[in-house]
């Protein structure tokens, strides 16, 4: 299956929201959902050697005990992973999703996403993971790593799901912004939703032409979009617009056209994901 919604669940408070967003996408696109839970390479196994200071005679018995404890811990971690997946499956089934698969894997999350993304139409992840520091302004490190590496759209779920009717497309004229326009035009996910294409800056002839081109591309796909230009710094103006105008989702390129794409997530993107209380769809 090459059209799956791959939803990463880790048992954090964002996992339920990830499932609800996955159910919404599945209902609108008809795509099946695969729930993926990762066990880190070191999870469930003690890697340090505790035998160095043990006197001869006690070593064998203690090493056997340590090995048994490691094996028990590994089993418990795997049981917990399967329980997380089953809870997530139950949420999807309650939401009416019929095609659901689960996958429990060991390994690095970015390497795993790279292996499976060819099967996906979107990758779903929570803004913060289970181990994230919830200090103000912190983003999950895995989220940033996935966005840098992933070639498929990444949907960053908000902490709580709410019905999605009004979509803000943040448009800066760059390559990833044009890809975002094309994605909305082609995806059944956005059919019938209210789309607003907005640029932050000055309404120069070049900016107006870019917005008109985006509007025309969406119109050709049957999506009636409004366009606009707002003043201010993108990092703050877009977030303020989302709150004041009541947008339910933001779609944007992961990188601005002036950013070093291969090294960092664009600063506007990072700030939008950090501050927005609605899901953000990122395309690179």
Backbone torsions as a table, in degrees:
resi	resn	phi	psi	omega
1	UNK	NA	123.0	-176.7
2	UNK	-110.5	18.6	-175.2
3	UNK	-134.2	34.0	-174.8
4	UNK	-84.7	155.4	166.7
5	UNK	-94.2	111.9	-179.6
6	UNK	-97.2	114.5	-175.6
7	UNK	-110.7	121.2	179.9
8	UNK	-90.2	122.2	-179.7
9	UNK	-121.9	136.6	-175.5
10	UNK	-130.7	6.3	-179.2
11	UNK	86.6	1.0	176.9
12	UNK	-77.1	174.6	179.9
13	UNK	-67.5	-13.5	177.9
14	UNK	-82.8	-12.9	-174.7
15	UNK	-62.8	-40.7	178.7
16	UNK	-62.8	-41.3	178.9
17	UNK	-65.4	-40.3	176.3
18	UNK	-57.2	-42.8	179.3
19	UNK	-65.2	-41.6	-180.0
20	UNK	-66.1	-39.7	176.2
21	UNK	-66.4	-38.9	177.5
22	UNK	-62.3	-40.3	179.2
23	UNK	-64.8	-39.4	178.9
24	UNK	-64.4	-44.4	179.3
25	UNK	-64.7	-41.6	179.9
26	UNK	-62.5	-40.2	-179.2
27	UNK	-64.9	-34.7	-176.8
28	UNK	-86.8	-24.7	-175.7
29	UNK	-110.5	-18.5	-175.7
30	UNK	77.4	7.9	-177.7
31	UNK	-80.2	145.8	175.2
32	UNK	-74.5	163.5	-179.0
33	UNK	-115.5	133.1	170.0
34	UNK	-113.3	124.3	177.5
35	UNK	-93.2	128.4	-175.7
36	UNK	-124.0	125.5	175.6
37	UNK	-122.8	130.2	-176.6
38	UNK	-104.5	132.6	168.8
39	UNK	-102.0	121.3	-179.5
40	UNK	-59.0	157.5	-177.0
41	UNK	-58.4	-33.5	-177.2
42	UNK	-92.0	-7.9	-174.9
43	UNK	-71.2	128.8	178.3
44	UNK	89.7	2.7	-179.8
45	UNK	-139.6	129.4	177.0
46	UNK	-83.9	120.1	-173.3
47	UNK	-97.8	-14.0	-177.8
48	UNK	-81.5	146.9	179.0
49	UNK	-95.0	113.8	-176.4
50	UNK	-98.4	11.8	-171.0
51	UNK	-93.9	-9.8	-170.4
52	UNK	-60.5	-32.9	-176.4
53	UNK	-99.7	11.3	-176.3
54	UNK	-90.6	133.3	-179.9
55	UNK	-73.8	151.1	179.9
56	UNK	-57.0	133.4	-178.9
57	UNK	110.9	-38.0	177.8
58	UNK	-92.6	-19.4	-172.0
59	UNK	-58.3	-51.6	-174.2
60	UNK	-59.0	-46.6	-177.9
61	UNK	-64.5	-41.2	-177.8
62	UNK	-70.1	-39.9	178.0
63	UNK	-62.9	-38.4	177.1
64	UNK	-64.7	-38.7	178.7
65	UNK	-66.8	-41.8	178.6
66	UNK	-63.6	-41.0	179.0
67	UNK	-63.2	-39.6	179.2
68	UNK	-66.3	-38.7	177.8
69	UNK	-65.8	-40.7	177.4
70	UNK	-61.0	-44.1	-179.4
71	UNK	-63.9	-40.6	179.0
72	UNK	-65.5	-42.5	179.5
73	UNK	-63.9	-40.7	178.6
74	UNK	-61.1	-40.2	178.3
75	UNK	-64.9	-41.8	179.7
76	UNK	-64.2	-41.6	178.6
77	UNK	-62.4	-42.9	178.4
78	UNK	-65.6	-40.9	177.1
79	UNK	-61.0	-41.4	178.9
80	UNK	-63.4	-42.2	178.2
81	UNK	-60.4	-43.1	178.8
82	UNK	-66.6	-35.2	177.8
83	UNK	-65.6	-40.3	177.0
84	UNK	-60.4	-44.0	179.7
85	UNK	-64.7	-40.5	-179.6
86	UNK	-68.4	-38.0	175.8
87	UNK	-63.5	-41.4	179.0
88	UNK	-64.8	-41.7	177.6
89	UNK	-59.3	-42.6	-179.9
90	UNK	-61.4	-38.8	177.6
91	UNK	-63.5	-43.0	180.0
92	UNK	-66.6	-42.0	178.9
93	UNK	-62.9	-40.3	178.0
94	UNK	-64.0	-26.8	179.5
95	UNK	-87.6	0.5	175.2
96	UNK	96.1	7.7	178.8
97	UNK	-78.7	129.3	-175.5
98	UNK	-100.0	-38.0	-177.5
99	UNK	-97.0	103.2	-177.1
100	UNK	-134.3	131.1	170.8
101	UNK	-124.2	156.9	178.0
102	UNK	-125.6	149.6	-179.8
103	UNK	-142.1	125.0	176.6
104	UNK	-112.5	121.3	-175.3
105	UNK	-136.2	152.0	168.6
106	UNK	-92.9	148.2	173.6
107	UNK	137.0	176.9	178.0
108	UNK	-75.9	137.8	-173.5
109	UNK	-65.0	-39.2	-178.8
110	UNK	-70.1	-42.1	177.5
111	UNK	-62.5	-38.9	179.9
112	UNK	-66.7	-45.3	178.0
113	UNK	-60.1	-39.7	178.6
114	UNK	-61.7	-33.8	-179.6
115	UNK	-73.4	-34.6	-171.8
116	UNK	-104.1	-9.0	-171.9
117	UNK	-65.5	-21.6	178.2
118	UNK	-65.6	-18.0	178.7
119	UNK	-88.3	-7.1	-167.9
120	UNK	-106.9	150.3	166.5
121	UNK	-92.1	-32.9	174.4
122	UNK	-146.1	156.2	171.4
123	UNK	-111.4	128.4	-179.4
124	UNK	-109.6	132.0	179.2
125	UNK	-146.5	151.3	175.8
126	UNK	-77.8	157.6	-178.8
127	UNK	-62.5	-38.3	178.8
128	UNK	-129.6	148.4	178.1
129	UNK	-94.5	-179.9	-175.9
130	UNK	-60.4	-35.7	-174.8
131	UNK	-93.3	4.5	-174.0
132	UNK	-70.3	146.0	172.3
133	UNK	-78.7	124.0	-176.3
134	UNK	-87.7	20.1	174.1
135	UNK	-61.1	151.8	-176.6
136	UNK	-55.7	132.0	174.7
137	UNK	88.4	-2.1	-177.4
138	UNK	-83.3	136.0	171.8
139	UNK	-113.8	147.8	177.2
140	UNK	-60.6	132.7	-178.3
141	UNK	-64.1	-34.4	178.7
142	UNK	-63.5	-36.0	178.8
143	UNK	-60.0	-48.5	-178.9
144	UNK	-63.9	-39.6	179.6
145	UNK	-65.6	-40.1	-180.0
146	UNK	-66.7	-44.5	-178.7
147	UNK	-62.5	-38.5	178.8
148	UNK	-64.6	-34.6	-171.3
149	UNK	-96.1	-25.2	-168.7
150	UNK	-82.0	138.4	177.4
151	UNK	-98.8	-8.0	176.8
152	UNK	-98.0	160.3	176.9
153	UNK	-57.2	137.5	176.6
154	UNK	-111.1	122.1	177.4
155	UNK	-101.2	118.0	179.1
156	UNK	-96.1	109.1	-175.0
157	UNK	-72.2	139.9	172.7
158	UNK	-72.7	170.1	-177.1
159	UNK	-65.5	-32.2	178.5
160	UNK	-132.7	138.1	178.3
161	UNK	-82.2	143.2	170.8
162	UNK	-141.2	155.6	-178.4
163	UNK	-53.8	138.8	-175.6
164	UNK	-108.5	117.4	-179.5
165	UNK	-129.2	-27.7	-171.9
166	UNK	-124.7	121.9	-172.2
167	UNK	-118.0	132.4	174.0
168	UNK	-101.0	122.7	173.4
169	UNK	-103.5	110.4	179.0
170	UNK	-81.5	119.3	-170.1
171	UNK	-123.3	123.4	178.8
172	UNK	-121.4	8.0	177.8
173	UNK	83.8	-4.7	-179.4
174	UNK	-78.6	173.5	-177.3
175	UNK	-60.3	-45.2	-178.2
176	UNK	-69.5	-28.9	176.6
177	UNK	-68.9	-39.7	176.9
178	UNK	-66.0	-35.3	176.6
179	UNK	-64.6	-35.6	178.3
180	UNK	-65.1	-40.8	176.8
181	UNK	-61.2	-46.9	-179.5
182	UNK	-62.5	-38.3	179.3
183	UNK	-63.2	-44.4	178.4
184	UNK	-63.1	-40.3	-178.7
185	UNK	-64.3	-34.9	-174.1
186	UNK	-92.4	-21.6	-171.7
187	UNK	-90.5	132.3	175.2
188	UNK	-66.7	-12.0	-179.9
189	UNK	-58.9	-32.4	-173.0
190	UNK	-101.7	1.6	-179.5
191	UNK	-61.8	127.7	177.4
192	UNK	83.4	-4.3	177.6
193	UNK	-86.4	156.1	177.0
194	UNK	-85.6	119.4	-175.5
195	UNK	-113.4	131.3	175.9
196	UNK	-120.8	124.3	178.8
197	UNK	-100.5	118.5	-171.4
198	UNK	-128.3	135.1	173.2
199	UNK	-114.2	140.8	175.1
200	UNK	-99.4	125.2	-179.4
201	UNK	150.0	-140.2	-179.0
202	UNK	-114.7	141.3	-176.5
203	UNK	-79.4	67.9	176.8
204	UNK	-76.5	162.5	176.5
205	UNK	-54.7	-37.9	179.5
206	UNK	-65.3	-43.0	179.1
207	UNK	-64.5	-44.7	179.7
208	UNK	-61.2	-40.4	179.4
209	UNK	-64.9	-41.0	179.0
210	UNK	-61.5	-43.2	178.4
211	UNK	-65.1	-39.6	179.8
212	UNK	-66.6	-39.3	176.9
213	UNK	-61.7	-42.3	178.8
214	UNK	-64.6	-43.9	179.7
215	UNK	-62.2	-41.8	-178.8
216	UNK	-65.3	-39.7	178.7
217	UNK	-64.0	-41.0	177.9
218	UNK	-68.6	-39.7	179.5
219	UNK	-61.8	-37.6	179.4
220	UNK	-64.3	-23.5	178.5
221	UNK	-94.6	5.3	178.2
222	UNK	87.0	12.7	179.3
223	UNK	-105.0	117.7	178.3
224	UNK	-85.6	112.6	-175.3
225	UNK	-116.0	144.3	171.1
226	UNK	-96.3	151.0	179.3
227	UNK	-124.9	159.3	179.5
228	UNK	-168.7	160.5	176.3
229	UNK	-124.5	130.2	178.4
230	UNK	-122.0	151.7	-178.6
231	UNK	-88.9	160.5	175.1
232	UNK	119.8	-172.9	175.1
233	UNK	-89.5	132.5	-176.6
234	UNK	-53.0	-38.9	-175.6
235	UNK	-59.5	-31.3	-177.5
236	UNK	-107.7	-36.6	-175.4
237	UNK	-65.5	-39.8	-179.0
238	UNK	-68.4	-42.7	178.6
239	UNK	-62.2	-40.1	178.2
240	UNK	-64.3	-40.6	179.4
241	UNK	-64.1	-41.0	178.9
242	UNK	-58.0	-45.7	-178.6
243	UNK	-68.3	-48.3	-172.7
244	UNK	-73.3	-34.2	-176.7
245	UNK	-94.6	-2.9	174.8
246	UNK	70.3	41.4	176.2
247	UNK	-74.1	148.0	-177.6
248	UNK	-103.4	-13.3	-178.9
249	UNK	-157.7	148.3	174.7
250	UNK	-119.4	134.9	174.0
251	UNK	-119.5	131.6	-179.2
252	UNK	-158.2	159.8	172.1
253	UNK	-70.4	146.7	-178.0
254	UNK	-70.1	-22.7	-177.7
255	UNK	-132.9	138.5	170.4
256	UNK	-71.8	158.0	-174.2
257	UNK	-70.8	-9.9	178.2
258	UNK	-102.6	5.8	-176.4
259	UNK	-92.2	160.3	175.4
260	UNK	-85.0	93.7	-167.9
261	UNK	-60.8	-38.7	-172.3
262	UNK	-73.1	-11.3	-174.4
263	UNK	-111.9	-37.7	-173.0
264	UNK	-137.6	156.3	167.8
265	UNK	-77.7	139.7	179.1
266	UNK	-54.9	144.1	-175.5
267	UNK	-62.6	-36.7	177.6
268	UNK	-63.4	-43.1	178.9
269	UNK	-60.3	-48.2	-179.1
270	UNK	-59.2	-43.8	-178.9
271	UNK	-67.5	-38.2	179.1
272	UNK	-64.3	-45.7	179.5
273	UNK	-64.5	-39.0	-177.4
274	UNK	-66.7	-42.2	-169.3
275	UNK	-98.0	-25.9	-173.5
276	UNK	-72.1	140.6	176.7
277	UNK	-98.7	15.3	177.5
278	UNK	-123.1	161.4	179.1
279	UNK	-64.7	147.1	179.2
280	UNK	-121.8	127.1	176.8
281	UNK	-100.3	123.1	-176.6
282	UNK	-113.0	133.8	176.5
283	UNK	-129.2	139.6	180.0
284	UNK	-113.3	NA	NA
